[in-house]
Amino acid sequence: MRNPLRHLRFRKVRITFLLVFAIILHGINSVFNSPKDMVETDPGSTLLQAIDQPRISSEFSSEQRNLNSFTTSLNAINNTKTSLLKNQSRDAKPQTTNRPLQLQVKCGKQPKVLEQIQVGNLTSKSPKVLCFIMTHSGSHNTKMKAIRRTWGRRCDKLVIASNQTDDILGAVTIQSEATYVGLWEKLNITMRYIWEHYRNDTYDWIFKSDDDTYLIVENLKEYLASKHITSRIHKPMIHGRRYSSPQYKNLAKRPVYFGNPVNAEFGKRFYEKIHGDKPVIYNYGGAGYAMNWPYVEKFLEVMSGPDTVHGIPPEDQAHGVVMAYHDIWPENTRDELNRERFHQESPEFMYGMSDEYRRLWNDNHQETGGLSVGPDCCSSQSVSFHHIKPRAMVGLDQHLYACRGQD
């Protein structure tokens, strides 16, 4: 006769075994499936796309199916763990460092666009650059961690303008709305902070960046050391990727510009000076832009006066609109072959841009030299790229420096 107690004990042992196995498997998953935005492993051949690949081999598939009954229990464990971590994080600061990432990268083959980009050489006469990044606390341990460990450490000074102070990261609190619509106000406050704290230091240029911008610092410095720039260093200058958008007259009724009653009087003065049929020329914010001290001083003077735009306009476009009224225009930053140095997307995107996107962005470049793809997309002295995820940023940095023995 079958012993029911023995059978019950066997089932309890089997369940206990499967529960232990589930917890172990969960641990394996937590190691191999670290946050998408910051995985310190080989980004591989698709480094610029930052696409996550499956981490668990097929040998676990059958066991995973057998463990479905324990999902509820594991979720409860995870929820408890998450709650504990949140409570700890209220008092703990993210442990970020300024050291280079130690990665094993496949250096044999690079995307074609990277093969044509060279990293410049610094000299004793290279200008000093203060880089500031506009971000928020949600990106401190992902995007900002990647920047600190890649191009951020090559800046002469790195200022992180956030909604939360973090002494370890180097972030300072800027009292403004921590969303896209608050960037215009945040730019004004951050530039005033930099003026008040660093004006008397030895930095020659200020570079504004987003938290998903990748900057080749050496190429920026090499470009800013060009004779045609240094000969005008005492005049206000801003250098980035020039964009053109519909004519100034289209801003007249837009609520974020002159359609806002608070900007109506400035709008009248604006159109008395600026012809409405002219296209709006400005520096695309995501690619970043460099400003000298005379420019920063003039910008702050303008923002303190009556001839500026208030409210929540797009930060980069509003910047161009306001400064155009004061006769300061974005500089042409293309190289001698008419290739762009500052880029609004990733290297691979710019090189292999689809016809759809090319048509979409062609109007933005009609007044600034046209839009090119393939080898003509990007200067060999390219300065910056945009929309770079943290993992892709690490891979890009390794290919430009470590794989070439430059870092």
Secondary structure, DSSP 8 states (H G I E B T S, - for coil): ---HHHHHHHHHHHHHHHHHHHHHHHHHHHHHT--TT---S---TTTTTT-----S-GGGHHHHHHTGGGHHHHHHHHHHHHHHHHHHHTT-------S--------S---HHHHT-------TT---EEEEEE--GGGTTTHHHHHHHTGGGGSSEEEEEESS-BTTTTEEE--S-SSGGGHHHHHHHHHHHHHHHHTTSS--EEEEEETT-EE-HHHHHHHHTSHHHHTTTTS--EES-EEEEEEGGGGTT-TTTTTSGGGHHHHHHHHHHS-TTSEEEEE-GGG-EEEEHHHHHHHHHHHTSSSS--SS--HHHHHHHHHHHTT---B----TTS-BSB-SS-HHHHHT--HHHHHHHHGGGTTTT----GGGGB-TT--EE-S--HHHHHHHHHHHTGGGT--
